[in-house]
Amino acid sequence: AQPILYLLAFLLAFGTLLGDESNQVPYVLFPITGLLVWSYFSFCMQQSGSALIRSQEIIRKAYFPRIILPVSKSVVGLIDLLVTIVLLISTLIFLNIGFQFEWLITLGFLLASICLSVGVGLVVSILSVRYRDIQHLVPLATHILLFVSPIAYPSAIVVDRLPQSISWLYYLNPLAGLIDGIRWSVFGEVVNVSGVILGLCVSALMLLIGLILFSKFDAKLADDI
């Protein structure tokens, strides 16, 4: 229900205000494609990030590959992602938008968003063991990203108002690049190509950092927790 409720909230709050900014594309496609990335990322940050803390008794009693704990939460989050995908497809059918080959490219951006979400989940799970207060800040961080990222609006609304020399800084938030990429593949939204590439690179880098960090501290988890 969460993706649907967020979608309804965005339609009520921003649908009228931003309808003219959507370049003749039905506004409903903007929050759906934005939630496609953010809802899964949010789930992984919160659930994967606290997976080790919640399973501390098991970790103390037996050894097993601890990476299973946060990764399993990421797998569960795919259910929410699937719901949003079905919601998007249903909306496209309702709007009578025919199949386009570019839609298949969306799978690549979804894979990148999964890599980003798993990587961030691994980093947060390790940091939460070392610094327990982090798990209380994660919900706040995800809700800040909900409004900072171009979920309810086109990214051009922000980028066009920034000085050209620093507009690329907006895409250091990888969610922005991934969302733009999905919008380009779904309904041909004009995007910042450099920003999309930067989002893909940061996503791959975060997965690598998460795996390296987790493997480094895995052996000490039982003592630290």
C-alpha positions as CSV (number, residue, x, y, z in Angstrom):
1,A,0.0,0.0,0.0
2,Q,2.9,2.4,0.7
3,P,3.8,3.2,-3.0
4,I,0.1,3.8,-3.8
5,L,-0.4,6.1,-0.8
6,Y,2.7,8.1,-1.7
7,L,1.5,8.4,-5.3
8,L,-1.9,9.7,-4.2
9,A,-0.2,12.2,-1.9
10,F,2.0,13.5,-4.7
11,L,-1.0,13.8,-7.1
12,L,-3.0,15.8,-4.5
13,A,-0.1,18.0,-3.4
14,F,1.8,18.6,-6.6
15,G,-0.4,17.5,-9.5
16,T,-2.1,20.9,-10.0
17,L,1.0,22.9,-9.3
18,L,3.4,21.0,-11.6
19,G,1.1,19.9,-14.3
20,D,2.4,22.7,-16.6
21,E,6.1,21.7,-15.9
22,S,5.7,18.2,-17.2
23,N,6.1,19.1,-20.8
24,Q,2.8,17.7,-21.9
25,V,3.6,14.3,-20.3
26,P,0.8,13.2,-17.9
27,Y,2.0,14.3,-14.5
28,V,1.2,11.0,-12.9
29,L,4.2,9.4,-14.7
30,F,6.6,11.6,-12.8
31,P,5.9,10.4,-9.2
32,I,5.5,6.8,-10.3
33,T,8.9,6.6,-12.0
34,G,10.4,8.5,-9.1
35,L,8.9,6.1,-6.5
36,L,10.2,3.2,-8.6
37,V,13.7,4.1,-7.4
38,W,13.1,5.8,-4.0
39,S,10.7,3.3,-2.4
40,Y,13.1,0.4,-2.8
41,F,16.1,2.5,-1.8
42,S,14.2,3.7,1.3
43,F,13.2,0.1,2.2
44,C,16.8,-1.1,1.9
45,M,18.2,1.8,4.0
46,Q,15.8,1.2,6.8
47,Q,15.5,-2.6,6.8
48,S,19.0,-3.6,5.7
49,G,20.5,-0.9,7.8
50,S,19.1,-2.4,11.1
51,A,19.3,-6.1,10.1
52,L,22.5,-6.8,12.1
53,I,21.2,-5.0,15.2
54,R,18.0,-6.9,15.1
55,S,19.8,-10.2,14.7
56,Q,22.5,-9.7,17.3
57,E,21.6,-12.7,19.4
58,I,22.0,-15.0,16.4
59,I,25.3,-13.4,15.4
60,R,26.7,-14.0,18.9
61,K,25.7,-17.7,19.0
62,A,26.8,-19.0,15.6
63,Y,29.0,-18.1,12.7
64,F,27.5,-17.8,9.2
65,P,27.9,-15.4,6.3
66,R,26.5,-12.3,8.0
67,I,26.0,-10.6,4.7
68,I,22.9,-12.8,4.3
69,L,21.1,-10.6,6.9
70,P,21.1,-7.3,5.1
71,V,21.0,-8.8,1.6
72,S,17.9,-10.9,2.6
73,K,16.1,-7.6,3.5
74,S,17.0,-6.2,0.1
75,V,15.4,-9.3,-1.5
76,V,12.2,-8.8,0.5
77,G,12.1,-5.2,-0.7
78,L,11.8,-6.4,-4.3
79,I,8.1,-7.0,-3.5
80,D,7.5,-3.3,-3.1
81,L,9.5,-2.7,-6.2
82,L,7.3,-5.2,-8.1
83,V,4.2,-3.4,-6.9
84,T,5.4,-0.1,-8.2
85,I,6.4,-1.7,-11.5
86,V,2.9,-3.1,-11.9
87,L,1.5,0.3,-11.0
88,L,3.6,1.9,-13.7
89,I,2.6,-0.6,-16.4
90,S,-1.1,-0.3,-15.4
91,T,-0.8,3.5,-15.8
92,L,0.9,3.2,-19.2
93,I,-1.9,0.9,-20.4
94,F,-4.6,3.3,-19.0
95,L,-3.0,6.2,-20.7
96,N,-3.0,4.2,-24.0
97,I,0.8,4.5,-24.3
98,G,2.0,1.7,-26.6
99,F,5.1,-0.5,-26.0
100,Q,8.4,1.0,-27.0
101,F,11.8,-0.7,-27.2
102,E,13.3,1.9,-24.9
103,W,11.2,0.4,-22.0
104,L,13.6,-2.5,-21.9
105,I,16.4,-0.1,-21.0
106,T,14.5,0.6,-17.8
107,L,15.6,-2.8,-16.5
108,G,19.2,-1.6,-16.6
109,F,18.4,1.4,-14.5
110,L,16.4,-0.7,-12.1
111,L,19.4,-3.0,-11.7
112,A,21.6,0.0,-11.0
113,S,19.1,1.2,-8.4
114,I,19.2,-2.3,-6.7
115,C,23.0,-2.1,-6.7
116,L,22.9,1.3,-5.1
117,S,20.3,0.3,-2.5
118,V,22.1,-2.9,-1.5
119,G,25.4,-1.1,-1.3
120,V,24.0,1.7,0.9
121,G,22.2,-0.9,3.0
122,L,25.5,-2.8,3.6
123,V,27.3,0.4,4.6
124,V,24.5,1.5,7.0
125,S,24.2,-1.9,8.6
126,I,27.9,-1.9,9.4
127,L,27.9,1.7,10.6
128,S,24.8,1.0,12.8
129,V,26.8,-1.6,14.7
130,R,29.7,0.8,15.4
131,Y,27.5,3.9,15.9
132,R,24.0,2.9,17.2
133,D,22.5,6.3,16.8
134,I,22.7,6.1,13.0
135,Q,19.7,3.7,12.8
136,H,17.6,6.5,14.3
137,L,18.8,9.0,11.7
138,V,18.0,6.8,8.7
139,P,14.2,7.4,8.5
140,L,14.9,11.2,8.6
141,A,17.5,10.9,5.8
142,T,15.2,8.9,3.6
143,H,12.4,11.4,4.0
144,I,14.8,14.3,3.2
145,L,15.8,12.4,0.0
146,L,12.1,12.1,-0.8
147,F,11.9,15.8,-1.4
148,V,15.5,16.6,-2.5
149,S,15.4,13.9,-5.2
150,P,13.3,14.6,-8.4
151,I,10.5,12.2,-7.4
152,A,7.4,14.5,-7.5
153,Y,8.9,16.9,-10.1
154,P,11.2,16.9,-13.2
155,S,14.9,17.4,-12.3
156,A,15.1,20.3,-14.7
157,I,13.1,22.4,-12.2
158,V,16.1,22.3,-9.9
159,V,19.0,22.1,-12.4
160,D,17.8,25.0,-14.5
161,R,17.8,27.2,-11.4
162,L,21.4,26.4,-10.4
163,P,24.5,28.1,-11.9
164,Q,25.6,26.0,-14.8
165,S,29.1,25.5,-13.3
166,I,27.7,23.7,-10.3
167,S,24.5,22.1,-11.6
168,W,26.4,18.7,-11.8
169,L,26.5,18.7,-8.0
170,Y,22.8,17.9,-8.0
171,Y,23.6,14.5,-9.6
172,L,26.0,13.5,-6.8
173,N,22.7,12.3,-5.4
174,P,22.6,9.1,-7.5
175,L,18.8,8.8,-7.2
176,A,18.5,11.9,-9.4
177,G,20.4,10.3,-12.3
178,L,18.7,7.0,-12.0
179,I,15.2,8.5,-11.9
180,D,16.1,10.7,-15.0
181,G,17.3,7.6,-16.8
182,I,14.1,5.7,-16.1
183,R,12.0,8.7,-17.3
184,W,14.0,8.9,-20.5
185,S,13.5,5.2,-21.2
186,V,9.8,5.2,-20.3
187,F,8.4,8.4,-21.9
188,G,11.3,10.1,-23.6
189,E,12.0,12.9,-21.0
190,V,14.9,15.1,-22.0
191,V,17.6,14.4,-19.4
192,N,21.1,15.5,-18.4
193,V,23.2,12.7,-19.9
194,S,26.2,13.5,-17.7
195,G,24.0,13.3,-14.7
196,V,22.6,9.9,-15.7
197,I,26.1,8.5,-16.2
198,L,27.2,10.0,-12.9
199,G,24.3,8.3,-11.2
200,L,25.2,4.9,-12.7
201,C,28.8,5.3,-11.7
202,V,28.0,6.3,-8.1
203,S,25.6,3.3,-7.8
204,A,28.3,0.8,-8.9
205,L,30.8,2.5,-6.6
206,M,28.4,2.3,-3.6
207,L,27.9,-1.4,-4.1
208,L,31.7,-1.9,-4.3
209,I,32.2,0.1,-1.1
210,G,29.5,-1.8,0.7
211,L,30.9,-5.2,-0.2
212,I,34.5,-4.1,0.8
213,L,33.4,-2.5,4.0
214,F,31.3,-5.4,5.0
215,S,34.0,-8.0,4.3
216,K,36.5,-5.9,6.3
217,F,34.4,-5.8,9.5
218,D,32.5,-9.2,9.1
219,A,35.0,-11.1,11.3
220,K,34.7,-8.5,14.2
221,L,30.9,-8.3,14.1
222,A,30.3,-10.8,17.0
223,D,32.6,-8.7,19.2
224,D,31.4,-5.3,18.1
225,I,27.7,-6.1,18.5
